Amino acid sequence: MVNVKERRFLRTLHESAVRTHLTWPSMLVLSAFWFAIAYVMQPLGGTIIPLLVDRFTDPMTIHLGPFAIAADVNTYVAVLDTVGAAFAIVWQPAIGAISDNSRFALGRRRPFIALGVVGDIVFLTLIAFVTSFWGLLLAYVFFQIASNTAQGPYQGMLPDQVPANQRGEASGYYGLMNMVGTIVGFLVVGALLIPTHHVRIAILTLPVVIAVAGALVIFGVPDRRRTSSSDQRLHRSVLLSVAIDTRRYRDFAWLMVSRLFFLMAPVAIGTYAFNFIRFTFNYSEGKASLYSSALQATILVFAAVLCMTAGFLAERYGKKRLIMAACLIGAVGSTLLIFAPSLPWILGFGLIVGISLGTFLSVDWAFMTDLIPKAEAGRYMGVSNIATASAGLIARPLLGPIIDAFNNNRTSAVGYRVMFGIVTGFFLIALLTLQPVREIKVE
């Protein structure tokens, strides 16, 4: 009886099984965990973490010899997010490489996804009950480890399942679920945070969403079962998990550089939007949470609409052209945000950034999967997370202290305008580093 249940609910395919055409319901189930990742990560980093950090810390001036550094909430947020991102950079590709070569009866990806989901539930619940900055930092680091334990193998599961002729379509689904998850997360969490005593309830919605989406993927998506042994020892696979052959896969390497700089822009805006709105317009925590969520949801509504359409356009006009367009549109939007005089103008210019982000996300995954060796999909998709995690690792510690320095212990809010100018530079560097990338398909 157990075997029957396994075949029905925990199906596995042979590692060499042909990738069959996926229907739209299968695409939705396969991409369900993207919804959960976005629902958790964006409101957590964009609203919840800044809110908790502000409650647990006070402004201070750090003296280093003749230098005095103003450390306020943005600097503390940068410290917390940087430590978390450092674990993500190392951990996700390592777990992805291990899953590539694992030979579990339940599949090579599924056991790691299940372990990560359980860890997510535990540590997100702990975040709801911490009472100090250091407690928050510790819980957040363990959450990052658990989250990346699931994400690395999950990203490897996607190219395992999707045939080559559906990658553009699949990329649209993944981008859409990412955007919808972010929008729903910001709206639900933002609404619960308006009465500030509901912070704990808002945080506790995160593990619930992770549990539901994780169950859909674990029980609803067939995993591939590896039967052949790897030619490479496990410890070597882990040690080399962050290494790529830059000569053989030069296009992938350049795409990762471009991806890094592009993602630094929305990471910066998302991280500091709550504080920007709160301290620029002197709003309460509740109002700042509402308007910050509205800004980011507005950006992401337009991004979600574009995710499906741009994914199909990429097959006709080319993925590189669409990403180039995303870089240019993003630079325009962030430049306009420097001069936005009021909240309605900020929301309007945010739409332009949303168009940029939606265009990028709709074709980014498909472009990456075209350029990686499919036999090492888990490791290379884990490597792609180095660009994602490094975006936060670089942008947050760089911009947080800059914002606080220009704000001068909250006597000004000009630091946020400086941030938007730097973000424009990120978009333009992403455009320049995309130029060497060729549109080819690697098998």
Residue, then its C-alpha position, 0 to 999 in steps of 0.5 A: m500500500v505504501n508503494v502505491k501512495e508513493r507512485r501516486f503522490l511522490r512520483t519519480l522519473h528516471e534521470s534519463a526520462v524524456r521531458t514531456h510537454l507541460t500543461w498550464p496547470s502543471m506549470l502553475v504547480l511547478s512554479a507554486f514555490w516561487f509564489a511562496i518565496a516571493y510572498v515571504m522574502q519581499p515583505l520580510g526584507g522590505t517591511i517587516i525587517p526594517l520595522l523590527v530593526d527600528r524597534f530594537t535599535d537607536p541612532m548612534t554615532i560610531h567614532l573611528g579615529p578622526f572619522a564619525i559614522a552615523a549609524d541608524v536604522n538603514t545601517y542596522v538593516a544593512v548589517l542584518d541583510t548582509v549576514g543573511a545574504a552571505f550564507a545564501i551565496v555559499w549555501q545554495p549552490a553547494i546544496g544544488a550541487i549535492s542534489d544534482n548527484s543525490r540518489f534518494a529513492l524519493g528523487r534527487r531534489r524533493p528531500f532537500i526541498a522538504l528539509g528546507v520547508v520544515g526549517d523555513i516554518v520553524f525559523l520564520t515562526l521564531i522571528a515572530f517572537v524575537t525581542s532583540f536585534w541579536g535574536l532577530l539576527l540569529a533567527y534570520v541567519f538560520f532562516q536563510i540557511a533553511s530557505n536556501t536548502a530548499q531553493g537550490p534544489y528547487q531551482g534545479m527541479l525546474p530545468d529537470q521538468v521543462p522541455a526546451n521549447q517551453r522554457g520561454e513560456a515557463s519563464g513567464y509562469y515563474g515570473l508571474m508567480n513571483m510577482v503575484g506572490t510579492i503583490v499578495g504578500f505586500l498587501v496582506v502583510g501591509a494590511l495587517l501592519i496598519p494596526t501595529h499590534h498585528v505585527r506578529i500575526a503578519i509574520l506568522t502568515l509567512p510559514v503558512v504560505i511556505a507550508v502550503a506551496g511546499a506541499l504542492v511542489i513536494f507532492g504534486v511535481p514528479d522528481r527525477r531519481r538518479t540511478s547512476s553514480s557521479d564521476q566526481r566525489l561529493h566533497r569535490s562537487v561541494l567545493l566546486s559548487v560555486a565555480i563555473d568554466t568561464r571560457r566554456y560558459r562565457d555567456f552565462a558568466w557575463l549574464m550573471v554579472s549583468r544580472l547582479f547589477f540589475l538586481m541590485a537596483p530593485v533590492a535597494i528600492g525594496t529594502y529602503a522604501f519603507n524608511f524612505i516613505r516614513f522619514t521623508f513624509n513623517y508618517s507613522e509606522g502604520k501609514a508608512s507600511l501601507y504606503s510602502s506596500a502600495l508603492q511596491a505592489t504598484i510596481l509589481v502589478f505592472a511587473a506581473v502583467l508584463c511577465m506573461t507577455a514579455g515571456f512570449l515576446a522573448e521567443r520572437y524578438g530575443k531574450k537579450r533585447l528584452i533585458m536590454a530594454a529592461c535596463l534602460i526602462g529601469a534607469v529612466g524610472s529610478t532617475l525620475l524617482i530622484f526628483a519625485p516631489s510627492l507620494p503620487w509622483i513616487l507611485g507613478f514613477g514606480l510604475i516605470v520601475g515595475i515595467s522594467l522588473g517585469t520585463f527582466l523577470s519574464v525572460d531572465w530564467a529562460f535565458m539562464t537555462d539556455l546557457i547552462p549544461k543541463a546535467e549540472a542544472g542544480r549547481y548552475m542554477g544555484v550559482s545563479n543565486i550568487a548574483t541574486a544574493s550578492a545583489g543584497l550583499i553589495a547593495r545593502p551595506l553600500l547604500g545603508p551607511i550612505i543614506d544614513a550619512f547624508n540623512n545626518n541623524r534624521t535631520s534630512a532625508v536627502g540620503y534616499r534621493v542619493m540612493f535613487g541616483i546610485v540605483t540608476g548607475f546599477f541599471l546602466i552597468a547591467l546594460l553594459t555588461l550584457q553586451p558580450v552575451r550571445e543568445i545560444k542554447v547549451e545542452 
